[in-house]
Amino acid sequence: MKKIHQISICIIAAALLLGSCKIDRFPETEFSDADFWNTETDLQNAANRLYQQLGANWIDNRADDAVNTSGPNQISNGNRSIPNTSSDWSDPYTQIFTANNILEKGGKAQVTDAIKNRYFAEARFFRAYAYASLVSKYGDVPLLQKTLTTTSPELTMPRTPRADVVQAIYDDLDYAATWLPRRADLPAAQYGRVTKSTAWALKSRVALYEGTYNKFRNGANWQNHLSICITAAQNVMGEGHTLYPNYGNLFQYAGEGAANTENLLVKIYGVSNTQVILGHNNSRDLENGRMAPTRNLLRCYLYSDGLPAWKMDGTPSATRSPLFVDEGSEPSYNTILDNRDPRVAFTFFRSGEEAYQGPWVPKTSLGSRTAFAPKKGFSKADQQINGAATVDRILIRYGEVLLNYAEAKYELNGSIADADLNLSINALRTRAGLAVKLTNAFATANNLDMRDEIRRERTVELALEGFRYDDLIRWKMAEVMLPKDLLGAKFIAAEWVGTNGSSLNLNADQVLITEPASTRHFRADRDYLYPVPFNEINLSGGNVTQNPNWQ
C-alpha cells in the first residue's frame, strides 16, 4: 500500500469534504469567521485548500510532441475560437481568491508572527503560481490582491500590464522564500507542503519565461529577468537537493516521499487503488492514446554517441550521428528507438515490450494515433481500476531548475562555461545513463549549436511533462514548429499486425502522417497569446480588452 503522510491526508480530506463547496464559501460553509481563523490548525486547514485546488496538468497536446486519440488539438493546429468561458482563466482566479482570503482573514489568528507568516507565505506562493499560469497564456491580466464583494470597483478593473503582474509574482515569491521552511527542516509528516526551495524554483521558472520571451521579441529588461532566474536557481542548488537516481522510477511510486529531494512541488493522490480518496486516470489515458508521443519529439533525442540527427527547428543537423538510420531505410519499428539517449527507453515502449495489456504491437486503432506508445509515468498498478490511480504528479522538480539555470546562463551571456554545463546538463545526462557529456569543445568539434543543445536537453528531460508548448511560445518558435506534419511510426506491415496500410496516411518514407501540415496553422500576430473569454470582457463592462487579432 502507498505510504501517505499526515499532510497528504489533510490535503486529500480537504478534497473529499470540500471539493463541491464554492470557494467563496470556504471555510464559512462549516464555520463562521468568528469560529475560524483563530489557531495554527485553522490556518493550516485553510491553506490545505490551496493544495486541493492545485491542478495536475496530466494531458497536454498543445504542441508538437504528443497527440490525443480524440483528434487534433485546436490550440496545436491553430483552429480554436474565442470561448465564452474558460477554466484557463477562471481556475487561477479561484486560487487567487483562496490565497487573498487567507491573507485577509488569517491576521486574527492567535499565533506567533512566525507561524502566521509561514501560512501567509504558502498563500502568496500559490497566488504567484496562479498568476504565472495566467501571464503565460494571456499576457496582461487584472491583478487582484484582495477579495471582492458584489460592490467592489475591481470587478470591472482593466488588465494590469504584464510587467507589473510579473513584479507582483516576484514579490510574492520573495516573501514566500523568506518565511517558508527549508527543505531540510520540513517535518516528514508535512511532506508535500511548499518550502523555500519551491518558491525559488518557481521564481526561476517565471524569470526564465519572461527573460526569453522578452529577448526573442526585443522586449525590455530581459537581462534582468535572466539574472533573477540564475540567482533563484542557485538558491535552490544550495539547499542540498539531489537528482533521483533512476529517471524512470522518478515518475512511479518508488519516487514518492520526502526521501526524494528532486521533487519540489507535487500534487498528492492517495491512498491506494483499493482505498481511493483522491485519484486520477493517467495510466489508462496513456493506454488509450491521450498523450501519444510523435516522431517530432523522438527526433529531438540524441544517439548514444552524443550526436543528433536533427536540429531543434526540425531540419537535419550539420553533423549527423553515424548511428542514425535514414527514415526511409528503417528496417523495423524499433530502429528509431535503438542506440539512443537512455531516456528514450523510459519514454517509449518498444515493439514487443510488455506494455498495457501485453506486448506492444504497433497500431493506430484503440489508442495511439502515432503508433508510438507512451511509457513515461505509466504504472501497471494504476491501470487496474478506472479512476483509481494514485501515483503523485510532479509539478516542479530539481531537474527543471538545473535546466533553467543552464539556459539562463547561456542566454544572458551568449555562452556557458563547461563548469556550469557539468552542474546542470551533464548532471542530468549522468543520471539518465548517457555517457557522452556536453562541453564547448565537443559542440565545436561536431558543429553543434550550444543553444540548440541546451534546448534539446530540456525537451527530452522534461518530455511529456507539459513544458513543450510554453517553451515554443517563449522561444518564439511556435510559428516554425507547430504548422508542420506531426509524424508517427514507420509502417512495416509484418510488425503492424492487423493493420491495413492502405488505411493510413503515409509519406514517401512510409512514415505515418498523423496530422498533415496542410491542416495545421499558427498566426504569429495572434496565437502567441490566448483569447480572453467573452464573458470576462462583458462582465468588466468592456474594460478587460481582447488580445490582438482575436475577433
Secondary structure, DSSP 8 states (H G I E B T S, - for coil): -----HHHHHHHHHHHHHTTS-GGGTTTTTS-TTTSSSSHHHHHHHHHHHHHT--------SSSSEEBTTB--TTTTT-----S--HHHHHHHHHHHHHHHHHHHGGG-SS-HHHHHHHHHHHHHHHHHHHHHHHHHHSSB----S---TT-GGGG---B-HHHHHHHHHHHHHHHHHHS--GGGS-GGGTTS--HHHHHHHHHHHHHHHHHHHHTTT-SSHHHHHHHHHHHHHHHHTTT----S-TTGGGSGGG-STT-TTEEEEE--EEETTEEEE-B-HHHHHHTTTTEE-HHHHTTS-BTTS--SB-TTSSB-SS--TT---GGG--SGGGGGTTB-THHHHHEE-TTSB-SSSB----STTS-SSS-EE-TT--HHHHSSTT-B---EEEEEHHHHHHHHHHHHHHHHS---HHHHHHTHHHHHHHHT------HHHHHHTT--HHHHHHHHHHHHTTTTT-HHHHHHHTT-HHHHTTS-EEEEE--TTTSTT--GGGS-B-TTSEEEEE-GGG----TTTTTS----HHHHHHTTT-S---TT--
